[in-house]
Amino acid sequence: MPAQAQTIPPATAGAAGQGLRANDKSPGQTMTAQEMEAEIARQVALRTRELSASLARYQTMVDLATENICVGQDGLLRFANPPCLALLGTQAATMASRPMIEFIHPEDREFVSGKHKLRAAGNFVPAFEARFQRDDGTVSWVEIAGVLVDWEGAPADLFFLKDVTERKKLEAQTRSAAERYRAVVENVNDVILVVQKGIVRFSNASAQAMFNHTLTGQPSLHLIHPDDRPMVQRQRELMQSGTLVSAYEARFITPPSEAMAPDLRTGWASIYGTRIEWDGEPALLVLMSDISERRRLDEELKSALTQREAILETTAVGVTFLKGRRHQWLNRTLATMLGYSPAELLGQETRVHYPSDEDFERIGALAYAQIMQTGLFSAEARMRRKNGELIWVQLDGSALDRSQPEEGSVWTYVDITRRKEADEETRRALVRERELGELKTRFVSMASHEFRTPLATILSSAELIEHYGEKITHSERQDIMADLVVAVKRMQGMLEDMLTVGQADAGKLRLNVKPLDIAALCRKLVTEMHTSDAGQHAIEFEAPVGHKAFSQLVMLDERLIRHIASNLLANACKYSPAGSVVVLTLDRLPGQSGDHLILQVSDEGIGIPTADLPRLFESFHRGSNVGNRQGSGLGLAIVKHAVDLHHGKIEVASMPGAGTRFTVSLPLS
């Protein structure tokens, strides 16, 4: 604040002069006029400095104060501390030239001017609220408290301003919320009551309409049917004790009455309550909904459902109602069919009685798509019973709303397992009959083709002996006899192969394992094959040299091993060009369950077409590229049976025109 000039009255100056004489002069001496004026000037300067320092301190305190403080004089803003300047949205350099009324919102200026006039007339004006508007257009609510003061020798108003904008917003929100709640309470269809000490203290418009009576002041239990009052009273006591009570149902009477009478109407209400405070005392907020019509419909529906359920429970067809693929209702027939009790399946997803999640997802997608398109779905499907047993069912379904089948659908299940088993047995019989027919055809074809050549040899040899026996030389006779032996052995081999396959198909081929020197056997078979092949092919035998793997005998069936190795070697030579190489490889490899014997035969022959591989080990089957090469089609079938009896496996790798490699793996444990 600017400092005001101070003057010392003459009496004060005289007193000061006397004091000077008392302090600076010895008794009896007086100051001259010049000395007195100098002393007075010094004292004035001292007091001025002290007053300036005091005013500076007050100025600092006001500037640093968190309150908004300003001074108005002659309608102008004379002073404002920094917080007040921020509130008003102005600066100290320009405030003195602006009328204070410019800071007031136009709609509040008349109101604020009236308050100012009252204060100027000497009246006490309590704090009041008005809107201030800044230069940027923003508006704040401000609480204004003011007093009259002297400012630089003239009357002025000292104002203390408080920003109450947030409070005003909260008050407006509170009023708006209260109005909304009141509108809701008065317009909601449910009855809303406030019950305090058993008396209705408040009721909304719906309460008046439902009971056709003014309820305020009525005992709340007079609204309840006499037979239900004890139950309702217990529920209220629980609520008052702080126990959470779920909504419950009770009968009400209208108009309210202490006792039941013939002219009173009875209805059903859903009641819910919670503890509140009302006028500072405990009370219950009670919500009631008239459910009389719903109860009537429920009873009718319950009766109809009971009748229908009795019918559905006695039917031989499984029936269920699904929502979201969960059982909402099912009859006992379906539960028994699937090995459950009805309670175990109620609410469960139908996933539990499908063989796999893939089946559940696949059939669900297919069924819903078809229902949305045609309204119905029908299919045969596998189902899994509780004990894991699989059954076949005829599944039929339809939806309540075909556009939203997942929202509700009815399904029937018929157990067709016996029919499917009979159908499967019939199918298998037909397949067996067809296979037998094919087998007979192939057998006749093979026999007529393969037996023709040796029989022709035998017949021609017999005719030569019969007609030219005396003329045939000893050497020629020996050649004829050799041809006869070869033809007979060939027929004998084919007959033995057929007998072996027959035994295997009938399950009569037995495994007879004995200690066996497998390496020696393979060398012997290679030598025999080389002899019978007449040196047309280079037949090689490969095995780890000096490997201890074959230093001990292995437990195998020698007869079956002969079948495996000899048939594979014979085929390799038969279907390879003369001069090519056939290799028999033998090895022993360790495995998790024990050692395995690896026997491999590879050639450089015509190879096997990919289309022939699936039927390669079937009896009488021959590759489509064998041409006129002799063969019964039994060799690989015998090999497969021999490998299976040893619990081994056989693999083939072949490419037409690039040779074939058979790999046999037999466990030695």
Secondary structure, 3 states (H helix, E strand, C coil): CCCCCCCCCHHHHHHHHHHHHHHHCCCCCCCCHHHHHHHHHHHHHHHHHHHHHHHHHHHHHHHHCCCEEEEEECCEEEEECHHHHHHHCCCHHHHCCCEHHHHECHHHHHHHHHHHHHHHCCCCCCCEEEEEECCCCCEEEEEEEEEEEEECCEEEEEEEEEECHHHHHHHHHHHHHHHHHHHHHHHCCCEEEEEECCEEEEECHHHHHHHCCCCCCCEHHHHECHHHHHHHHHHHHHHHCCCCCCCEEEEEEECCCCCCCCCCEEEEEEEEEEEEEECCEEEEEEEEEECHHHHHHHHHHHHHHHHHHHHHHHCCCEEEEEECCEEEEECHHHHHHCCCCHHHHCCCEHHHHCCCHHHHHHHHHHHHHHHHHHCEEEEEEEEECCCCCEEEEEEEEEECCCCCHHHCEEEEEEECHHHHHHHHHHHHHHHHHHHHHHHHHHHHHHHHHHCHHHHHHHHHHHHHHHHHCCCCCHHHHHHHHHHHHHHHHHHHHHHHHHHHHHHHHCCCCCCCCEEECHHHHHHHHHHHHHHHCCCCCEEEEECCCCCHHHCCCEEECHHHHHHHHHHHHHHHHHCCCCCCEEEEEEEEECCCCCCEEEEEEECCCCCCCHHHHHHCCCCCCCCCCCCCCCCCCCHHHHHHHHHHHCCCEEEEEECCCCCEEEEEEEECC
